Amino acid sequence: EDIETQQRQMREFREQLSDLERRSNETILPEDNFYPCQTLTDLQATQKHLQDFIADVEQRQGFIRLALEIFDDIEHSEQQKVGVLFGEDSGISRFYRQITEGTYEGVYFDAASAGLQVKRRDGKLLSPRLLSSGAYDQLYFAIRL
């Protein structure tokens, strides 16, 4: 019975090694190499490959985070540039106010929606898509100038 127990434990251990081998090779798949996990030397080599893989992934994550920060900074900077073009006292708002004979008082850039809003005489802000086709064309004309 002692021998049977040891044989069963040995089978379970081999199954665990096979499972470890399968999972570690699935993780390192991009390398197209197979890393056996049958001996201590195999396990040590696989461990090193996994550690190298993790270090590479962490380095790439760092680069990606840095790139995202740069893109966020660029986006913020561009929104500020666009925002300066619009507002109550901007040239676009003054021209649009003149074209519409005061029906619309200003054109604003809404950074949250990355879109424009037009302020009516009564103070209500509207999306340009809610304007009449004539008012929309006049808005487009004011922006183009």
C-alpha positions as CSV (number, residue, x, y, z in Angstrom):
1,E,0.0,0.0,0.0
2,D,2.9,2.4,0.7
3,I,4.3,1.8,-2.8
4,E,0.8,2.5,-4.3
5,T,0.6,5.7,-2.4
6,Q,4.0,6.8,-3.6
7,Q,3.2,5.9,-7.2
8,R,-0.1,7.8,-7.0
9,Q,1.8,10.9,-5.6
10,M,4.4,10.6,-8.3
11,R,1.6,10.5,-11.0
12,E,0.0,13.6,-9.5
13,F,3.3,15.3,-9.3
14,R,4.0,14.5,-13.0
15,E,0.5,15.8,-13.9
16,Q,1.3,19.0,-12.1
17,L,4.5,19.3,-13.9
18,S,2.8,18.7,-17.2
19,D,0.2,21.3,-16.4
20,L,2.9,23.8,-15.4
21,E,4.7,23.1,-18.6
22,R,1.6,23.7,-20.7
23,R,0.6,26.9,-18.9
24,S,4.1,28.4,-18.9
25,N,4.5,27.7,-22.7
26,E,1.1,29.3,-23.3
27,T,2.3,32.4,-21.5
28,I,5.5,32.6,-23.5
29,L,3.8,31.7,-26.8
30,P,5.1,34.7,-28.8
31,E,8.6,33.2,-28.7
32,D,7.6,30.1,-30.5
33,N,9.8,28.0,-28.4
34,F,8.9,25.0,-26.2
35,Y,10.2,25.0,-22.6
36,P,10.0,21.6,-21.0
37,C,9.4,21.3,-17.3
38,Q,10.5,17.8,-16.4
39,T,13.7,18.4,-14.5
40,L,15.0,20.9,-12.1
41,T,17.2,22.4,-14.8
42,D,14.1,22.6,-17.1
43,L,12.2,24.4,-14.3
44,Q,15.0,26.9,-13.7
45,A,15.3,27.7,-17.4
46,T,11.5,28.1,-17.7
47,Q,11.5,30.3,-14.6
48,K,14.1,32.5,-16.2
49,H,12.2,32.7,-19.5
50,L,9.0,33.6,-17.5
51,Q,10.9,36.3,-15.5
52,D,12.3,37.7,-18.7
53,F,8.9,37.7,-20.3
54,I,7.4,39.5,-17.3
55,A,10.2,42.1,-17.3
56,D,9.6,42.7,-21.0
57,V,5.9,43.1,-20.5
58,E,6.4,45.5,-17.6
59,Q,8.9,47.6,-19.6
60,R,6.4,47.8,-22.5
61,Q,3.6,48.8,-20.1
62,G,5.9,51.6,-18.9
63,F,6.4,52.8,-22.4
64,I,2.7,52.6,-23.2
65,R,1.9,54.6,-20.0
66,L,4.4,57.3,-21.0
67,A,3.0,57.4,-24.5
68,L,-0.6,57.8,-23.1
69,E,0.6,60.6,-20.8
70,I,2.2,62.4,-23.8
71,F,-1.0,61.9,-25.9
72,D,-3.1,63.3,-23.0
73,D,-0.8,66.3,-22.8
74,I,-1.1,66.9,-26.5
75,E,-4.8,66.5,-26.4
76,H,-5.1,69.0,-23.5
77,S,-2.8,71.5,-25.3
78,E,-4.8,71.2,-28.5
79,Q,-8.1,71.7,-26.6
80,Q,-6.6,74.9,-25.1
81,K,-5.6,76.1,-28.5
82,V,-9.1,75.4,-29.9
83,G,-10.7,76.9,-26.8
84,V,-8.9,80.2,-27.3
85,L,-10.6,80.5,-30.7
86,F,-14.1,80.4,-29.2
87,G,-15.8,82.2,-26.3
88,E,-17.8,85.4,-25.7
89,D,-15.2,87.8,-26.9
90,S,-13.6,85.7,-29.6
91,G,-13.6,86.9,-33.2
92,I,-15.8,83.9,-34.2
93,S,-18.4,84.9,-31.6
94,R,-18.4,88.6,-32.6
95,F,-18.7,87.7,-36.3
96,Y,-21.5,85.1,-35.6
97,R,-23.3,87.7,-33.4
98,Q,-23.2,90.2,-36.3
99,I,-24.3,87.7,-38.9
100,T,-27.3,86.6,-36.9
101,E,-28.1,90.1,-35.8
102,G,-27.7,89.2,-32.1
103,T,-29.9,86.1,-32.2
104,Y,-26.8,84.1,-31.1
105,E,-24.4,85.8,-28.7
106,G,-21.5,83.4,-28.7
107,V,-19.8,80.3,-29.9
108,Y,-18.1,78.1,-27.3
109,F,-15.9,75.0,-27.3
110,D,-17.0,72.4,-24.9
111,A,-13.8,70.4,-24.0
112,A,-15.8,67.6,-22.3
113,S,-17.7,66.7,-25.4
114,A,-15.0,68.1,-27.8
115,G,-17.7,70.0,-29.6
116,L,-19.1,73.4,-30.1
117,Q,-22.0,75.1,-28.4
118,V,-23.9,78.2,-29.5
119,K,-25.4,80.6,-26.9
120,R,-28.8,82.1,-27.8
121,R,-29.9,85.6,-26.9
122,D,-31.9,84.1,-24.0
123,G,-28.7,82.5,-22.6
124,K,-29.5,78.9,-23.6
125,L,-26.6,76.9,-25.0
126,L,-27.4,74.7,-28.0
127,S,-25.5,72.1,-29.9
128,P,-24.9,73.3,-33.5
129,R,-26.9,70.3,-34.8
130,L,-30.0,71.9,-33.3
131,L,-29.6,75.1,-35.3
132,S,-31.6,75.8,-38.4
133,S,-29.8,75.0,-41.6
134,G,-29.3,78.8,-42.2
135,A,-27.9,79.4,-38.7
136,Y,-25.7,76.3,-39.1
137,D,-24.4,77.6,-42.4
138,Q,-23.7,81.0,-40.9
139,L,-21.9,79.4,-38.0
140,Y,-19.7,77.4,-40.5
141,F,-19.0,80.7,-42.3
142,A,-18.1,82.5,-39.1
143,I,-15.6,79.7,-38.2
144,R,-14.1,79.6,-41.6
145,L,-13.3,83.4,-41.5
